[in-house]
């Protein structure tokens, strides 16, 4: 009786015009109980539908044990959903994408003291954030004029087209801090933003004696709007007073609102750059911006417990000038796969130099965007030529020529479909 040849896996090589071999729902395993070939093809368990989420297609799923009570976050179409362990579904909000085909990245932080957990979501466009016990929020918009007064908490600010140190500015109702109007509406609001955080040029943008407003943090500034949130989560922030004088500017309400309820909001990024990939490590959130426009290789980070991005908190992959496509975290390192090389970085614990590149560890291959994943203590990725590699100390090729041929066709097809 002739032996029946058992294929170890699917196989097809179009280049060599080989016959196609299909192995469906089986996997190859050594089996000493079979005395002839001592191998077996074991049945692979089928999949059962768990539940539908949104209208689809499902673009990403994510869960971070220890955050948000171990729930699952699902991006279905352009909507972000939360699925709790009791199967309760909650629609959170809309995910803004560079295109419907853009890779979606998510990263959740853990609770740090009184600071709650945050979920950050990005798909090549706006960086969004979700929080369960939300901050009270508010926004002021319009065109400031000379003499307009804005109150935030217990402090008062007056726009002026004269000296910002005229009189005795004290931040009180009778002697408000003075904020320079500047030449445009955008400049006026930029100076107001700086005044709230005491982060501008004292004596030029606002009064020299001005002090930080400890009731709010600016989260977003546009041409004619400044958005703020309370410094603390919960109902406390709903008591922060927000009023104004002037017919062309207005707050949305007389106090901040929404504290203590779930919130879904946009995080301002330097120069409004889109974010393509996120990673969470050592209580920091690493952000990879859309590359090009003079920032190839650059990445930013959000400090522990924060939801804002300091434009000065960035570094640049330094070994090669190729664009960074992704950030992958495993262990105490984060890897930055690019179009030609992959570098390894880590957080140093030094406030003066927070990040550093690990010397002597580099992968001299580009990656297919979105394919790098952490698998236990190693990283698996597809390079730009269709090869699949496992990196753990060194790079090990784990794909076969027939698989790589099919991957290359997928890469070419994807490139032809991108707008």
Residue pairs with C-beta under 8 A, 6 or more apart in sequence:
3 36
3 37
6 28
6 37
6 39
6 40
6 41
7 21
7 22
7 23
7 28
8 23
8 28
9 23
9 28
10 21
10 22
10 23
10 402
11 18
11 20
11 21
11 402
12 18
12 20
12 21
12 402
12 406
13 401
13 402
13 405
14 405
15 405
18 402
23 41
25 43
25 44
25 46
26 41
26 42
26 43
26 44
27 41
27 42
27 44
28 39
28 40
28 41
29 39
29 40
29 41
29 42
30 38
30 39
30 40
31 38
31 39
31 40
32 38
34 40
51 83
51 87
51 89
53 74
53 76
53 81
53 83
53 89
54 74
54 76
54 77
54 79
54 81
54 91
55 76
55 77
55 79
56 76
56 77
57 76
57 77
58 74
58 75
58 76
59 75
59 76
59 77
59 104
59 123
60 74
60 75
60 103
60 104
60 105
60 106
61 72
61 73
61 74
61 75
62 72
62 73
62 74
62 106
62 108
63 70
63 71
63 72
63 73
64 107
64 108
64 110
64 280
66 110
67 108
67 109
67 110
67 111
67 117
67 119
68 82
68 108
68 117
68 119
68 132
69 84
69 85
70 85
71 82
71 83
71 84
71 85
72 82
72 83
73 80
73 81
73 82
73 83
73 92
73 106
73 108
73 119
73 121
74 80
74 81
74 82
74 83
75 81
75 95
75 104
75 106
75 121
75 123
78 94
78 95
78 96
78 97
78 100
79 91
79 92
79 93
79 94
79 95
80 91
80 92
80 93
80 94
80 95
80 121
80 128
80 130
80 264
81 89
81 90
81 91
81 92
82 89
82 90
82 92
83 89
83 90
84 90
92 130
92 262
92 264
93 128
93 130
93 264
95 104
95 121
95 123
95 128
96 123
96 125
96 126
96 128
97 104
97 123
97 124
97 125
98 123
98 124
98 125
98 274
98 276
98 290
99 124
99 418
99 419
101 417
101 418
102 123
102 124
102 125
102 276
103 123
103 124
103 276
103 277
103 369
103 370
104 121
104 122
104 123
105 121
105 122
105 123
105 275
105 276
105 277
105 278
105 326
106 119
106 120
106 121
106 122
106 278
107 119
107 120
107 278
107 279
107 280
107 285
108 117
108 118
108 119
108 120
108 280
109 117
109 118
109 119
109 120
109 280
109 283
109 285
109 304
109 305
110 117
110 283
111 117
112 283
112 304
112 305
113 305
114 232
114 233
115 233
115 304
115 305
116 131
116 132
116 133
116 233
117 131
117 132
118 129
118 130
118 131
118 285
118 307
119 129
119 130
119 131
120 127
120 128
120 129
120 267
120 278
120 285
120 302
121 127
121 128
121 129
121 130
121 278
122 128
122 274
122 275
122 276
122 277
122 278
122 287
123 276
124 274
124 275
124 276
124 290
125 274
125 275
126 266
126 267
126 274
126 275
127 266
127 267
127 269
127 274
127 275
127 287
127 309
128 264
128 265
128 266
128 267
129 264
129 265
129 266
129 267
129 307
130 262
130 263
130 264
131 233
131 262
131 263
131 307
132 262
133 233
133 234
133 260
133 261
133 262
134 233
134 258
134 259
134 260
134 261
134 262
134 263
135 229
135 230
135 232
135 233
135 237
135 258
135 259
135 263
136 229
136 230
136 235
136 236
136 237
136 238
136 240
136 255
136 256
136 257
136 258
136 259
136 260
137 219
137 227
137 228
137 229
137 230
137 237
137 256
137 257
137 258
137 259
137 263
137 265
138 227
138 228
138 229
138 240
138 242
138 251
138 252
138 253
138 255
138 256
138 257
139 220
139 225
139 226
139 227
139 228
139 251
139 252
140 150
140 225
140 226
140 242
140 244
140 249
140 250
140 251
141 224
141 225
141 226
141 249
141 250
142 224
142 246
142 248
142 249
142 250
143 185
143 224
143 248
143 249
144 159
144 181
144 185
144 188
144 189
144 192
144 246
144 248
144 249
145 159
145 181
145 246
145 248
145 249
146 159
146 160
146 161
146 181
147 158
147 159
147 160
147 245
147 246
148 158
148 159
148 244
148 245
148 246
148 248
148 249
149 156
149 157
149 158
149 159
149 176
149 244
149 245
149 246
150 156
150 157
150 158
150 159
150 192
150 243
150 244
150 249
151 157
151 173
151 241
151 242
151 243
151 244
152 196
152 213
152 215
152 216
152 228
152 240
152 241
152 242
153 213
153 214
153 215
153 216
153 240
153 241
154 215
154 241
155 171
155 176
155 177
155 213
155 215
156 171
156 172
156 173
156 176
156 177
157 171
157 176
157 177
157 178
157 179
157 192
157 195
157 206
158 176
158 177
158 178
158 179
159 178
159 179
159 180
159 181
159 188
159 192
160 166
160 178
160 179
160 180
160 181
161 180
161 181
163 178
164 178
164 179
164 180
164 203
164 204
164 205
164 206
164 207
164 208
165 178
165 203
165 207
165 208
165 209
166 178
167 175
168 175
169 175
169 176
169 177
169 178
169 207
169 209
169 210
170 176
170 177
170 209
171 177
171 210
171 211
177 195
177 206
177 207
177 210
178 206
178 207
179 188
179 191
179 192
179 195
179 205
179 206
179 207
180 187
180 188
180 191
180 204
180 205
180 206
181 187
181 188
181 191
182 188
182 190
182 191
185 223
185 224
186 223
186 224
189 221
189 222
189 223
189 224
189 225
189 226
190 200
190 205
190 221
191 200
191 205
191 206
192 226
193 199
193 200
193 218
193 221
193 226
194 200
194 201
194 205
194 206
195 205
195 206
195 210
195 213
196 212
196 213
196 216
196 217
196 218
196 226
196 228
197 212
197 213
197 217
197 218
198 210
198 211
198 212
198 213
200 206
202 208
202 209
202 210
214 231
215 230
215 231
215 240
216 228
216 229
216 230
216 231
216 240
216 256
217 228
217 229
217 230
217 231
217 308
218 226
218 227
218 228
218 308
219 227
219 228
219 229
219 265
219 266
219 267
219 268
219 307
219 308
220 226
220 227
220 266
220 267
220 268
221 227
221 268
228 242
228 256
229 237
229 256
229 265
229 307
230 236
230 237
230 238
230 240
230 256
230 259
231 237
233 259
233 260
234 259
234 260
235 259
235 260
236 259
237 256
237 259
238 255
238 256
238 257
238 258
238 259
238 260
239 255
240 255
240 256
241 254
241 255
242 251
242 253
242 254
242 255
242 256
243 251
243 254
244 250
244 251
267 307
267 308
267 309
268 308
268 309
269 275
269 287
269 289
269 300
269 309
270 289
270 300
270 309
270 311
270 314
271 311
273 289
273 290
273 293
273 295
274 289
274 290
275 287
275 288
275 289
275 290
276 288
276 289
276 290
276 291
276 325
276 326
277 287
277 288
277 325
277 326
277 327
278 285
278 286
278 287
278 288
278 327
279 285
279 286
279 327
279 328
279 329
279 334
280 286
280 329
281 329
281 332
281 333
281 334
281 347
282 332
282 347
283 304
283 305
284 301
284 302
284 303
284 304
284 347
284 354
285 301
285 302
286 299
286 300
286 301
286 327
286 329
286 334
287 299
287 300
287 301
287 302
287 309
287 327
288 299
288 324
288 325
288 326
288 327
288 336
289 295
289 298
289 299
289 300
291 297
291 298
291 323
291 324
291 325
292 323
296 321
296 322
296 323
296 324
297 316
297 317
297 318
297 320
297 321
297 322
297 323
297 324
297 338
298 314
298 315
298 316
298 317
298 324
299 314
299 315
299 316
299 317
299 324
299 327
299 336
300 309
300 313
300 314
301 313
301 314
301 354
301 355
302 308
302 309
302 313
303 310
303 313
313 354
315 345
315 355
317 324
317 336
317 338
317 341
317 343
317 345
317 357
318 343
318 357
319 341
319 343
319 357
319 362
320 338
320 340
320 341
322 338
322 339
322 340
322 341
322 366
323 338
323 339
324 336
324 337
324 338
325 337
325 338
325 339
325 367
325 369
325 370
326 336
326 337
326 367
326 369
326 370
326 372
327 334
327 335
327 336
328 334
328 335
328 337
328 372
328 373
328 374
328 379
329 335
329 374
330 374
330 377
330 378
330 379
331 377
332 346
332 347
333 344
333 345
333 346
333 358
334 344
334 345
334 346
335 342
335 343
335 344
335 345
335 372
335 379
335 391
336 342
336 343
336 344
336 345
337 363
337 366
337 367
337 372
337 381
338 366
338 367
339 366
339 367
339 384
340 364
340 365
340 366
340 384
341 362
341 363
341 364
341 365
341 366
342 362
342 363
342 365
342 367
342 372
342 381
342 391
343 357
343 358
343 361
343 362
344 357
344 358
344 361
344 362
345 355
345 356
345 357
345 358
346 355
346 356
346 358
347 354
347 355
348 354
348 355
348 356
363 389
363 391
363 395
365 383
365 384
365 385
365 387
365 389
365 395
366 383
366 384
367 381
367 382
367 383
367 384
368 381
368 382
368 383
368 384
368 386
368 407
368 411
371 381
371 382
372 379
372 380
372 381
373 379
373 380
373 381
375 390
377 392
378 390
378 391
378 392
379 390
379 391
379 392
380 388
380 389
380 390
380 391
380 398
381 388
381 389
381 391
382 388
382 389
382 407
383 389
384 411
385 404
385 408
386 399
386 403
386 404
386 405
386 406
386 407
386 408
386 411
387 397
387 399
387 404
387 407
388 397
388 398
388 399
388 403
388 404
388 407
389 395
389 396
389 397
389 398
389 399
390 396
390 398
399 407
